[in-house]
Amino acid sequence: MTNANTNSCTHHPLFHPAAHYASPDDVLNDQELTAPEKRVVLSSWASDMFAVESSPALREIPGMGRPVRLAEILAALRKLDGDDDDPPRGGGVPMRLRRPWAAAVAFGTRCSRQPS
């Protein structure tokens, strides 16, 4: 066995981020990390590996005292990219048509079988 020092205070924040940061904003505000290093930390936190099974919108990162919302992590990644806008809202027109023959009619082709 080696005599490796496992004291989290002596480790670089990139290797043990939960020991150094309490939130995604703390990662963003750290002046010692480069933008790519911040991206590594935030992306690892967003990973499905840390998803809370009963609440997939939460991430439970070992070493943190509380679950972190995925939305917080993704917002921090957007800020890192210089995009402070909220993500687009869901919804819109569904791409799948309910009646397959309707596509043929819409595009001016004849379908061999149409409903009666």
N, C-alpha and C positions, 0 to 999 in steps of 0.2 A: 504494500500500500504506500502511496506517496503522502508526503506531508503538505499537501496543497492547502493554502489558506482559503477557507470557504466563507470568510466574513464578507457579507454582501456589500459592506461599505467600501471595501477596497477594490471591488470589481468595477469594470467599466460599465456605464449605464446601458450600453448597447447589448451586453451579454446578459444582464439581469435587470431589465427595465422596470419591472414591478417593484423592485427594491428601491428605486430612485424616483419614480413618478407616481402620483396619485390619480392622474387623469390625462386624457389625450392633450389637453391644453398645456399641461406641464411639459410634455414632450415638445410641443411647438415652441414653448418659451425658453427652452434650454439653449443657451448661446454656444455651448461647447460642442453640440452635435451638428453635423452638416445636414443639409436637406436630404440627401440620400440615406443617411443614418436614421433620421427621423422617420422617413418613409418605411424603412425596414422595421422599426419598432411598431409603428402604427399598423402596418400591413400584417405583421405577425399577430397583433391583438385582434384584428378583424377576421382572422382565420376561423373557419368552422371548427377547428380543433378545440377552441375555447368556448364554443357555443354552449349555453345552458340548455340542456335537453328539453325541458318543459317550456322554455322561453327563448326561441332562437334569435330574438332581437337583443338578447343580452350576451355578454361575454364574461366568463369567470376566469380571470387571469391569475394563475398561482402567484401568491405573494401579495396580492392586492386585498384589501380588507372588504371590498364591495364589488358586486358585479358592475360592469361598465356597459352602457347602452351602445349598440353597434352604430346607431345614428351619430353619437358623439365622436366615435372613431372615424367614421366616414366624413363627417364635417371637418375634422382636423386634417384629414388627407386632402380635402378640397381646398382648405385654406393654404396648405403647403403648396398646392398647385396654383395658388393665386386666384382661385375661383371661390368667392364667398357666397355665391348664390345658393339657394336651396335646391335640392335635386328636383327634377321634374315630377309633377304629380302623376299618379297612375290614372288609368282610365283611357278614354278615347274609343274610337270605333274598333270593334273586334275585326281581326283579319279573316277569320273563318266565316264563311257564309252558312246559314242554316240549311238552305236548300241547294244541293250541288247543281241542280239544273238551272238555278238562277244565274250562275256565272256564265253559262253558255248563252243564255238569253241576253245578258248584259253585254256580252262581247259580240253579239250578232250572229252566233252560230246556232245551228239547229241541234237539238238533242234528240236522240232516237226515242227517248222515253220521257214524257212529261206527265205530271200528276193530273188526275182527272178532276 
